[in-house]
Amino acid sequence: MPIDQVLLEAEDKMAKSETAMLHEFEGVRTGKANPALVENIMVDAYGSSMRLRDMAGITAPETRMILIQPWDAGTVESISKAVQAANLGLNPAIDGKVIRIVLPELSHERREELVKVAKKITEDGRVAVRHVRRDALDGLKEAGKEAGVSEDEVKSAEKQVQKITDDFVKKLDDHLADKEKEILTV
């Protein structure tokens, strides 16, 4: 595999790791209602387990309320039970054919716990980026052997991989700082 292709592939995979981390961040609760908080809850319905987002429309009509509108009114009870069982500290209220979830104010201790969760998600993202770096460095070593590329070119490419890695780790840390600020804002 050519050196340029190894570098492009590494950068692409690191970007995907960043995107995955940001998607996980959406599920971490802040002071504001966010449909992503509940969209991945698994609901037992129709004899199987389905994601909530596949069964209902989820909106946040107010800053501290999530509204779930099931496409089948018969699933209201099972959705409500699944939200309670998800252990997010949410108490769904059935209102006819819709479910309303009013988000309670977060205590300081709960905010600190959520910051720890965000830090763990970020560390998982860093680990994923480092795995990509390791794979890229292995790919560069193979490219150096196969193509008869000079050692200087391989060393230069390794420095580029390290720079790309450092840039992505900094981005992840910046996202964490933003999320921490969002969580701790009362």
Summary of the structure (lengths in Angstrom):
residues: 186
radius of gyration: 21.9
end to end distance: 51.2
largest distance: 71.1
contacts: 545
relative contact order: 0.18
helix: 62%
strand: 16%
